[in-house]
Amino acid sequence: MTNLLFGISLSALLSTTSLLVVLFRVSPLSSPSQAIPAFLLSVFLSVASVGSLLFYALWTKFPVHTWDTGKLLTVSIRQGMLLSIGTVAVLIFGMLGLLSWWVILLLYAVCILIELAINA
């Protein structure tokens, strides 16, 4: 296991733990100005790190390109970040009451198109 992969695994564990702490210990009714940004930040970090690990596992299991480990990790980190940006955007739209199924499709389609544009 490379050092970067170990660091991503450790950050996935810590960010998921922080998400669980925010979910179970922080009340959005008593202090919404602190609880909502803490929730969104912990969701962003958790989805980015876990998504990066899942994308890395996907690209190593089903190799489409002949990339080395460094390139695979770089691509999977970028894809995890785009996935977490889309997820946080969906949560913000849901909090604002603007969310519908086609908005979700459009937000994730933008993330996919950004990834395709960067990868091309």
PyMOL commands that place a pseudoatom at each C-alpha (Angstrom):
pseudoatom trace, name=CA, resn=MET, resi=1, chain=A, elem=C, hetatm=0, pos=[0.000, 0.000, 0.000]
pseudoatom trace, name=CA, resn=THR, resi=2, chain=A, elem=C, hetatm=0, pos=[1.451, 3.340, -1.000]
pseudoatom trace, name=CA, resn=ASN, resi=3, chain=A, elem=C, hetatm=0, pos=[1.760, 6.252, 1.429]
pseudoatom trace, name=CA, resn=LEU, resi=4, chain=A, elem=C, hetatm=0, pos=[-0.865, 8.289, -0.406]
pseudoatom trace, name=CA, resn=LEU, resi=5, chain=A, elem=C, hetatm=0, pos=[-3.329, 5.408, -0.394]
pseudoatom trace, name=CA, resn=PHE, resi=6, chain=A, elem=C, hetatm=0, pos=[-2.721, 4.904, 3.327]
pseudoatom trace, name=CA, resn=GLY, resi=7, chain=A, elem=C, hetatm=0, pos=[-3.306, 8.627, 3.897]
pseudoatom trace, name=CA, resn=ILE, resi=8, chain=A, elem=C, hetatm=0, pos=[-6.570, 8.528, 1.956]
pseudoatom trace, name=CA, resn=SER, resi=9, chain=A, elem=C, hetatm=0, pos=[-7.693, 5.474, 3.942]
pseudoatom trace, name=CA, resn=LEU, resi=10, chain=A, elem=C, hetatm=0, pos=[-6.860, 7.223, 7.212]
pseudoatom trace, name=CA, resn=SER, resi=11, chain=A, elem=C, hetatm=0, pos=[-8.673, 10.384, 6.127]
pseudoatom trace, name=CA, resn=ALA, resi=12, chain=A, elem=C, hetatm=0, pos=[-11.690, 8.296, 5.120]
pseudoatom trace, name=CA, resn=LEU, resi=13, chain=A, elem=C, hetatm=0, pos=[-11.791, 6.774, 8.589]
pseudoatom trace, name=CA, resn=LEU, resi=14, chain=A, elem=C, hetatm=0, pos=[-11.380, 10.131, 10.346]
pseudoatom trace, name=CA, resn=SER, resi=15, chain=A, elem=C, hetatm=0, pos=[-13.835, 12.014, 8.141]
pseudoatom trace, name=CA, resn=THR, resi=16, chain=A, elem=C, hetatm=0, pos=[-16.494, 9.321, 8.490]
pseudoatom trace, name=CA, resn=THR, resi=17, chain=A, elem=C, hetatm=0, pos=[-15.984, 9.419, 12.245]
pseudoatom trace, name=CA, resn=SER, resi=18, chain=A, elem=C, hetatm=0, pos=[-16.361, 13.214, 12.231]
pseudoatom trace, name=CA, resn=LEU, resi=19, chain=A, elem=C, hetatm=0, pos=[-19.549, 12.868, 10.170]
pseudoatom trace, name=CA, resn=LEU, resi=20, chain=A, elem=C, hetatm=0, pos=[-20.964, 10.453, 12.729]
pseudoatom trace, name=CA, resn=VAL, resi=21, chain=A, elem=C, hetatm=0, pos=[-20.001, 12.795, 15.580]
pseudoatom trace, name=CA, resn=VAL, resi=22, chain=A, elem=C, hetatm=0, pos=[-21.714, 15.716, 13.845]
pseudoatom trace, name=CA, resn=LEU, resi=23, chain=A, elem=C, hetatm=0, pos=[-24.805, 13.632, 13.137]
pseudoatom trace, name=CA, resn=PHE, resi=24, chain=A, elem=C, hetatm=0, pos=[-25.184, 12.264, 16.655]
pseudoatom trace, name=CA, resn=ARG, resi=25, chain=A, elem=C, hetatm=0, pos=[-23.796, 15.039, 18.882]
pseudoatom trace, name=CA, resn=VAL, resi=26, chain=A, elem=C, hetatm=0, pos=[-24.491, 18.410, 17.224]
pseudoatom trace, name=CA, resn=SER, resi=27, chain=A, elem=C, hetatm=0, pos=[-27.997, 19.842, 17.385]
pseudoatom trace, name=CA, resn=PRO, resi=28, chain=A, elem=C, hetatm=0, pos=[-29.023, 22.024, 14.447]
pseudoatom trace, name=CA, resn=LEU, resi=29, chain=A, elem=C, hetatm=0, pos=[-31.846, 23.495, 16.555]
pseudoatom trace, name=CA, resn=SER, resi=30, chain=A, elem=C, hetatm=0, pos=[-29.632, 24.936, 19.278]
pseudoatom trace, name=CA, resn=SER, resi=31, chain=A, elem=C, hetatm=0, pos=[-26.860, 26.329, 17.046]
pseudoatom trace, name=CA, resn=PRO, resi=32, chain=A, elem=C, hetatm=0, pos=[-27.710, 26.188, 13.330]
pseudoatom trace, name=CA, resn=SER, resi=33, chain=A, elem=C, hetatm=0, pos=[-24.958, 28.633, 12.371]
pseudoatom trace, name=CA, resn=GLN, resi=34, chain=A, elem=C, hetatm=0, pos=[-22.356, 26.078, 13.509]
pseudoatom trace, name=CA, resn=ALA, resi=35, chain=A, elem=C, hetatm=0, pos=[-24.158, 22.795, 12.907]
pseudoatom trace, name=CA, resn=ILE, resi=36, chain=A, elem=C, hetatm=0, pos=[-25.036, 23.168, 9.231]
pseudoatom trace, name=CA, resn=PRO, resi=37, chain=A, elem=C, hetatm=0, pos=[-21.540, 24.181, 8.007]
pseudoatom trace, name=CA, resn=ALA, resi=38, chain=A, elem=C, hetatm=0, pos=[-19.992, 21.450, 10.172]
pseudoatom trace, name=CA, resn=PHE, resi=39, chain=A, elem=C, hetatm=0, pos=[-22.393, 18.913, 8.661]
pseudoatom trace, name=CA, resn=LEU, resi=40, chain=A, elem=C, hetatm=0, pos=[-21.711, 20.039, 5.089]
pseudoatom trace, name=CA, resn=LEU, resi=41, chain=A, elem=C, hetatm=0, pos=[-17.945, 20.071, 5.624]
pseudoatom trace, name=CA, resn=SER, resi=42, chain=A, elem=C, hetatm=0, pos=[-17.925, 16.616, 7.190]
pseudoatom trace, name=CA, resn=VAL, resi=43, chain=A, elem=C, hetatm=0, pos=[-20.127, 15.248, 4.378]
pseudoatom trace, name=CA, resn=PHE, resi=44, chain=A, elem=C, hetatm=0, pos=[-17.768, 16.805, 1.817]
pseudoatom trace, name=CA, resn=LEU, resi=45, chain=A, elem=C, hetatm=0, pos=[-14.662, 15.275, 3.415]
pseudoatom trace, name=CA, resn=SER, resi=46, chain=A, elem=C, hetatm=0, pos=[-16.283, 11.909, 3.994]
pseudoatom trace, name=CA, resn=VAL, resi=47, chain=A, elem=C, hetatm=0, pos=[-17.697, 11.541, 0.481]
pseudoatom trace, name=CA, resn=ALA, resi=48, chain=A, elem=C, hetatm=0, pos=[-14.447, 12.784, -1.097]
pseudoatom trace, name=CA, resn=SER, resi=49, chain=A, elem=C, hetatm=0, pos=[-12.216, 10.338, 0.760]
pseudoatom trace, name=CA, resn=VAL, resi=50, chain=A, elem=C, hetatm=0, pos=[-14.515, 7.310, 0.581]
pseudoatom trace, name=CA, resn=GLY, resi=51, chain=A, elem=C, hetatm=0, pos=[-15.361, 8.099, -3.046]
pseudoatom trace, name=CA, resn=SER, resi=52, chain=A, elem=C, hetatm=0, pos=[-11.668, 8.353, -3.899]
pseudoatom trace, name=CA, resn=LEU, resi=53, chain=A, elem=C, hetatm=0, pos=[-11.041, 4.939, -2.387]
pseudoatom trace, name=CA, resn=LEU, resi=54, chain=A, elem=C, hetatm=0, pos=[-14.006, 3.441, -4.224]
pseudoatom trace, name=CA, resn=PHE, resi=55, chain=A, elem=C, hetatm=0, pos=[-12.961, 4.959, -7.544]
pseudoatom trace, name=CA, resn=TYR, resi=56, chain=A, elem=C, hetatm=0, pos=[-9.399, 3.706, -7.019]
pseudoatom trace, name=CA, resn=ALA, resi=57, chain=A, elem=C, hetatm=0, pos=[-10.720, 0.207, -6.318]
pseudoatom trace, name=CA, resn=LEU, resi=58, chain=A, elem=C, hetatm=0, pos=[-12.937, 0.437, -9.393]
pseudoatom trace, name=CA, resn=TRP, resi=59, chain=A, elem=C, hetatm=0, pos=[-10.094, 1.545, -11.677]
pseudoatom trace, name=CA, resn=THR, resi=60, chain=A, elem=C, hetatm=0, pos=[-7.741, -1.139, -10.369]
pseudoatom trace, name=CA, resn=LYS, resi=61, chain=A, elem=C, hetatm=0, pos=[-10.405, -3.862, -10.691]
pseudoatom trace, name=CA, resn=PHE, resi=62, chain=A, elem=C, hetatm=0, pos=[-11.501, -2.804, -14.190]
pseudoatom trace, name=CA, resn=PRO, resi=63, chain=A, elem=C, hetatm=0, pos=[-8.499, -1.167, -15.870]
pseudoatom trace, name=CA, resn=VAL, resi=64, chain=A, elem=C, hetatm=0, pos=[-9.620, 0.881, -18.858]
pseudoatom trace, name=CA, resn=HIS, resi=65, chain=A, elem=C, hetatm=0, pos=[-6.309, 2.696, -19.351]
pseudoatom trace, name=CA, resn=THR, resi=66, chain=A, elem=C, hetatm=0, pos=[-2.724, 1.559, -18.818]
pseudoatom trace, name=CA, resn=TRP, resi=67, chain=A, elem=C, hetatm=0, pos=[-2.014, 4.083, -16.086]
pseudoatom trace, name=CA, resn=ASP, resi=68, chain=A, elem=C, hetatm=0, pos=[0.404, 3.659, -13.230]
pseudoatom trace, name=CA, resn=THR, resi=69, chain=A, elem=C, hetatm=0, pos=[-0.596, 3.881, -9.575]
pseudoatom trace, name=CA, resn=GLY, resi=70, chain=A, elem=C, hetatm=0, pos=[0.123, 7.604, -9.296]
pseudoatom trace, name=CA, resn=LYS, resi=71, chain=A, elem=C, hetatm=0, pos=[-2.106, 8.482, -12.233]
pseudoatom trace, name=CA, resn=LEU, resi=72, chain=A, elem=C, hetatm=0, pos=[-4.861, 6.180, -10.935]
pseudoatom trace, name=CA, resn=LEU, resi=73, chain=A, elem=C, hetatm=0, pos=[-4.745, 7.857, -7.526]
pseudoatom trace, name=CA, resn=THR, resi=74, chain=A, elem=C, hetatm=0, pos=[-4.776, 11.329, -9.084]
pseudoatom trace, name=CA, resn=VAL, resi=75, chain=A, elem=C, hetatm=0, pos=[-7.793, 10.521, -11.224]
pseudoatom trace, name=CA, resn=SER, resi=76, chain=A, elem=C, hetatm=0, pos=[-9.650, 8.829, -8.372]
pseudoatom trace, name=CA, resn=ILE, resi=77, chain=A, elem=C, hetatm=0, pos=[-9.019, 11.761, -6.007]
pseudoatom trace, name=CA, resn=ARG, resi=78, chain=A, elem=C, hetatm=0, pos=[-10.337, 14.178, -8.636]
pseudoatom trace, name=CA, resn=GLN, resi=79, chain=A, elem=C, hetatm=0, pos=[-13.406, 12.016, -9.197]
pseudoatom trace, name=CA, resn=GLY, resi=80, chain=A, elem=C, hetatm=0, pos=[-14.011, 11.743, -5.458]
pseudoatom trace, name=CA, resn=MET, resi=81, chain=A, elem=C, hetatm=0, pos=[-13.811, 15.528, -5.128]
pseudoatom trace, name=CA, resn=LEU, resi=82, chain=A, elem=C, hetatm=0, pos=[-16.298, 16.021, -7.975]
pseudoatom trace, name=CA, resn=LEU, resi=83, chain=A, elem=C, hetatm=0, pos=[-18.624, 13.462, -6.411]
pseudoatom trace, name=CA, resn=SER, resi=84, chain=A, elem=C, hetatm=0, pos=[-18.463, 15.247, -3.059]
pseudoatom trace, name=CA, resn=ILE, resi=85, chain=A, elem=C, hetatm=0, pos=[-19.046, 18.670, -4.667]
pseudoatom trace, name=CA, resn=GLY, resi=86, chain=A, elem=C, hetatm=0, pos=[-22.134, 17.256, -6.362]
pseudoatom trace, name=CA, resn=THR, resi=87, chain=A, elem=C, hetatm=0, pos=[-23.350, 15.667, -3.129]
pseudoatom trace, name=CA, resn=VAL, resi=88, chain=A, elem=C, hetatm=0, pos=[-22.912, 18.866, -1.109]
pseudoatom trace, name=CA, resn=ALA, resi=89, chain=A, elem=C, hetatm=0, pos=[-24.677, 20.831, -3.869]
pseudoatom trace, name=CA, resn=VAL, resi=90, chain=A, elem=C, hetatm=0, pos=[-27.590, 18.371, -3.710]
pseudoatom trace, name=CA, resn=LEU, resi=91, chain=A, elem=C, hetatm=0, pos=[-27.757, 18.784, 0.082]
pseudoatom trace, name=CA, resn=ILE, resi=92, chain=A, elem=C, hetatm=0, pos=[-27.698, 22.595, -0.186]
pseudoatom trace, name=CA, resn=PHE, resi=93, chain=A, elem=C, hetatm=0, pos=[-30.440, 22.562, -2.809]
pseudoatom trace, name=CA, resn=GLY, resi=94, chain=A, elem=C, hetatm=0, pos=[-32.446, 20.239, -0.536]
pseudoatom trace, name=CA, resn=MET, resi=95, chain=A, elem=C, hetatm=0, pos=[-32.032, 22.596, 2.421]
pseudoatom trace, name=CA, resn=LEU, resi=96, chain=A, elem=C, hetatm=0, pos=[-33.192, 25.514, 0.299]
pseudoatom trace, name=CA, resn=GLY, resi=97, chain=A, elem=C, hetatm=0, pos=[-36.222, 23.569, -0.918]
pseudoatom trace, name=CA, resn=LEU, resi=98, chain=A, elem=C, hetatm=0, pos=[-35.153, 23.688, -4.575]
pseudoatom trace, name=CA, resn=LEU, resi=99, chain=A, elem=C, hetatm=0, pos=[-34.452, 19.998, -5.063]
pseudoatom trace, name=CA, resn=SER, resi=100, chain=A, elem=C, hetatm=0, pos=[-36.182, 17.754, -7.552]
pseudoatom trace, name=CA, resn=TRP, resi=101, chain=A, elem=C, hetatm=0, pos=[-35.062, 14.672, -9.429]
pseudoatom trace, name=CA, resn=TRP, resi=102, chain=A, elem=C, hetatm=0, pos=[-34.023, 16.558, -12.551]
pseudoatom trace, name=CA, resn=VAL, resi=103, chain=A, elem=C, hetatm=0, pos=[-31.923, 19.016, -10.519]
pseudoatom trace, name=CA, resn=ILE, resi=104, chain=A, elem=C, hetatm=0, pos=[-30.052, 16.034, -9.063]
pseudoatom trace, name=CA, resn=LEU, resi=105, chain=A, elem=C, hetatm=0, pos=[-29.503, 14.666, -12.560]
pseudoatom trace, name=CA, resn=LEU, resi=106, chain=A, elem=C, hetatm=0, pos=[-28.269, 18.044, -13.803]
pseudoatom trace, name=CA, resn=LEU, resi=107, chain=A, elem=C, hetatm=0, pos=[-25.855, 18.529, -10.887]
pseudoatom trace, name=CA, resn=TYR, resi=108, chain=A, elem=C, hetatm=0, pos=[-24.269, 15.119, -11.307]
pseudoatom trace, name=CA, resn=ALA, resi=109, chain=A, elem=C, hetatm=0, pos=[-24.274, 15.509, -15.119]
pseudoatom trace, name=CA, resn=VAL, resi=110, chain=A, elem=C, hetatm=0, pos=[-22.239, 18.705, -14.699]
pseudoatom trace, name=CA, resn=CYS, resi=111, chain=A, elem=C, hetatm=0, pos=[-19.746, 16.815, -12.521]
pseudoatom trace, name=CA, resn=ILE, resi=112, chain=A, elem=C, hetatm=0, pos=[-19.497, 14.013, -15.095]
pseudoatom trace, name=CA, resn=LEU, resi=113, chain=A, elem=C, hetatm=0, pos=[-19.034, 16.500, -17.934]
pseudoatom trace, name=CA, resn=ILE, resi=114, chain=A, elem=C, hetatm=0, pos=[-16.289, 18.301, -16.009]
pseudoatom trace, name=CA, resn=GLU, resi=115, chain=A, elem=C, hetatm=0, pos=[-14.510, 14.989, -15.501]
pseudoatom trace, name=CA, resn=LEU, resi=116, chain=A, elem=C, hetatm=0, pos=[-14.875, 14.133, -19.190]
pseudoatom trace, name=CA, resn=ALA, resi=117, chain=A, elem=C, hetatm=0, pos=[-13.519, 17.534, -20.197]
pseudoatom trace, name=CA, resn=ILE, resi=118, chain=A, elem=C, hetatm=0, pos=[-10.508, 17.194, -17.884]
pseudoatom trace, name=CA, resn=ASN, resi=119, chain=A, elem=C, hetatm=0, pos=[-9.849, 13.603, -18.951]
pseudoatom trace, name=CA, resn=ALA, resi=120, chain=A, elem=C, hetatm=0, pos=[-10.076, 14.300, -22.712]
for i in range(1, 120): cmd.bond("trace and resi %d" % i, "trace and resi %d" % (i + 1))
show_as sticks, trace
zoom trace
